Amino acid sequence: MPKLLINNKEIEVREKTTILEAARRLNIKIPTLCHMDLSGVNFVNKIASCRVCLVEDLKKDKLVPSCATFVKGGMEISTDSSRVVRARRVIVELLLSDHPNDCLKCAKNLNCQLQKLASDLNIREIKYPGEKKNLPIDASSYSLVRDPNKCILCKRCETMCNEVQTVGALAEIGRGFKTHVGSAFNRPMFETTCTFCGQCLAVCPTGALTEKSNVADLWKILHKKDDEKMVIVQVAPAVRVALGEEFGEEAGRPMTGKMVTALRKLGFDKVFDTNFAADLTIMEEANELVERLHGHGKLPILTSCCPGWVNFMESQFSDLIDIPSSCKSPHEMFGAIAKSYYAKKVGIKPENMTVVSVMPCIAKKYEAKRDELYNEGLSDVDIVISTRELAGMIKESGIDLINLDDDDFDNPLGESTGAGTIFGASGGVIEAALRTASDTLTGESLEKVEFEDLRGLRGSKKATVKIGDKELNIAVVSGLGNTRRLLEKIRAGEENIHAIEVMACPGGCVAGGGQPFHKGDLSIIKKRAEGLYGIDRKKTLRKSHENPSIKILYQEFLEKPGSEKAHKLLHTSYKARPKY
């Protein structure tokens, strides 16, 4: 193992260790920009394009990029020499020379890594005023906005899209000064293979990729309400364990009660829980699983609550289009029930009800606009905002979230079980389905409801679950690259699996493209997931079919899981889309 000196501190490391990695073991900070290590989801971006991580090799008297230079025995490295600091300053000044200076109105303001780097290096002027790009901004999709003028060619997004997610929607295009990461043939993102999972903008260090904001439209609705109209909101499980991060709280701390209070202060008439609809989804999806196990339909069944995964399936695996569950996602089920059952219950016309979803996912913005998710000319969900957008609205209103009193969701669409809560973590959907499917198949109450083998951040998990006299082979995949590898095996007949949970985002909804930026720290994603499992453990009811409000919904309205009315309102269909 080679030994070297870094800032006169000796360290011994393994072969193929970079200088950056060695320095971090000594708690020596080296700034980075293009580099990003998400090794837990097989993502390491170290193209050394930005050169911000330069260090000085004292023996060779030269500067080298620490992220892409392997250590050698006898090296003497300085990370903070005057030569290094000057070089970093010049590099950042050059990056800023042609970068738009609209920081105050940029969606990534105060969350921009280029901005922070300039601040850390105490850059107060730009010595090299350069020509500014004037490339068209792409706002064609319902989910994201691409501003190529803010692209710094770090290629994080390209690596995430092509290597981790294997979607292939982004690539370096253009020549010379106008080179940037964009879409093939510069097509609008809406016309590409983009799944709108949002992982590209989650890793983008600048404002080159941001979500499509619906906040302005929502404010107009909230400010122009009249007595005949009702604006209701639902909140996804993953939101409550991440929202606090935007206000300085530790990741994973549930902010449920304070969040409900804040939403009421923002002007919503009713505040409901998507967890209720997650329980409803399980009633339909577990029923579908049981039916297929009895020979009525193809196996394996794949979960369908993730719109990013659905988009991926429709374009990349359209030959398997009859395998996924036909269930709508929970927030779409909620909208359908809100505008039918609940609207009738409170005596309001469906067209006078606005359904707002607070989601960890920007693909939900696209999903809400799908033609298949309209009923009698009305969309199930009208507006989708992200966790970050909700945080922005709370701050804009001057609401002190941390010091608010806790409040409860409204009923009946606010009551939920622990099973609905764990939807937000990878493995949670299939675990919730197994809790209900087990009771249905055996006629007995499952005592141990935790399926530990299906949990965790690993991108691909498999387990054999015994339910009564049946052994079910279960798979859980998160990240579309892992999904591709599994589906190719299924297509080839190499896997014998009964049910598969798929989440487009590595780690599940807790790592969604609409969540507070985790900046590569996977411990944050883990804490969010642990926060959801903690809520589940504290729940009195932990199986979806035990939810009293769900029972009443079927008694009064839907009749039974899989009924004709349930299929009309809660199920959907898919269609093959062009691959390119």
Secondary structure as GFF3:
##gff-version 3
##sequence-region A 1 580
A	DSSP	beta_strand	3	6	.	.	.	ID=ss1
A	DSSP	beta_strand	9	12	.	.	.	ID=ss2
A	DSSP	alpha_helix	19	25	.	.	.	ID=ss3
A	DSSP	beta_strand	36	38	.	.	.	ID=ss4
A	DSSP	three_ten_helix	39	41	.	.	.	ID=ss5
A	DSSP	beta_strand	43	45	.	.	.	ID=ss6
A	DSSP	beta_strand	54	57	.	.	.	ID=ss7
A	DSSP	beta_strand	62	65	.	.	.	ID=ss8
A	DSSP	beta_strand	76	78	.	.	.	ID=ss9
A	DSSP	alpha_helix	82	97	.	.	.	ID=ss10
A	DSSP	three_ten_helix	103	105	.	.	.	ID=ss11
A	DSSP	alpha_helix	113	120	.	.	.	ID=ss12
A	DSSP	beta_strand	144	146	.	.	.	ID=ss13
A	DSSP	three_ten_helix	148	150	.	.	.	ID=ss14
A	DSSP	alpha_helix	156	159	.	.	.	ID=ss15
A	DSSP	pi_helix	160	164	.	.	.	ID=ss16
A	DSSP	beta_strand	171	173	.	.	.	ID=ss17
A	DSSP	three_ten_helix	176	178	.	.	.	ID=ss18
A	DSSP	beta_strand	180	182	.	.	.	ID=ss19
A	DSSP	three_ten_helix	184	186	.	.	.	ID=ss20
A	DSSP	three_ten_helix	189	191	.	.	.	ID=ss21
A	DSSP	alpha_helix	199	203	.	.	.	ID=ss22
A	DSSP	beta_strand	209	211	.	.	.	ID=ss23
A	DSSP	alpha_helix	215	223	.	.	.	ID=ss24
A	DSSP	beta_strand	230	235	.	.	.	ID=ss25
A	DSSP	alpha_helix	237	240	.	.	.	ID=ss26
A	DSSP	three_ten_helix	243	247	.	.	.	ID=ss27
A	DSSP	alpha_helix	256	266	.	.	.	ID=ss28
A	DSSP	beta_strand	270	273	.	.	.	ID=ss29
A	DSSP	alpha_helix	274	293	.	.	.	ID=ss30
A	DSSP	beta_strand	301	302	.	.	.	ID=ss31
A	DSSP	alpha_helix	307	316	.	.	.	ID=ss32
A	DSSP	three_ten_helix	318	320	.	.	.	ID=ss33
A	DSSP	alpha_helix	330	337	.	.	.	ID=ss34
A	DSSP	pi_helix	338	342	.	.	.	ID=ss35
A	DSSP	alpha_helix	343	346	.	.	.	ID=ss36
A	DSSP	three_ten_helix	350	352	.	.	.	ID=ss37
A	DSSP	beta_strand	353	359	.	.	.	ID=ss38
A	DSSP	alpha_helix	363	367	.	.	.	ID=ss39
A	DSSP	three_ten_helix	371	373	.	.	.	ID=ss40
A	DSSP	beta_strand	374	375	.	.	.	ID=ss41
A	DSSP	beta_strand	378	379	.	.	.	ID=ss42
A	DSSP	beta_strand	383	386	.	.	.	ID=ss43
A	DSSP	alpha_helix	387	396	.	.	.	ID=ss44
A	DSSP	three_ten_helix	401	403	.	.	.	ID=ss45
A	DSSP	alpha_helix	418	421	.	.	.	ID=ss46
A	DSSP	three_ten_helix	422	424	.	.	.	ID=ss47
A	DSSP	alpha_helix	428	442	.	.	.	ID=ss48
A	DSSP	three_ten_helix	452	454	.	.	.	ID=ss49
A	DSSP	beta_strand	460	467	.	.	.	ID=ss50
A	DSSP	beta_strand	470	478	.	.	.	ID=ss51
A	DSSP	alpha_helix	480	491	.	.	.	ID=ss52
A	DSSP	beta_strand	499	503	.	.	.	ID=ss53
A	DSSP	three_ten_helix	509	511	.	.	.	ID=ss54
A	DSSP	alpha_helix	522	538	.	.	.	ID=ss55
A	DSSP	three_ten_helix	544	546	.	.	.	ID=ss56
A	DSSP	alpha_helix	548	553	.	.	.	ID=ss57
A	DSSP	pi_helix	554	558	.	.	.	ID=ss58
A	DSSP	alpha_helix	564	570	.	.	.	ID=ss59
###
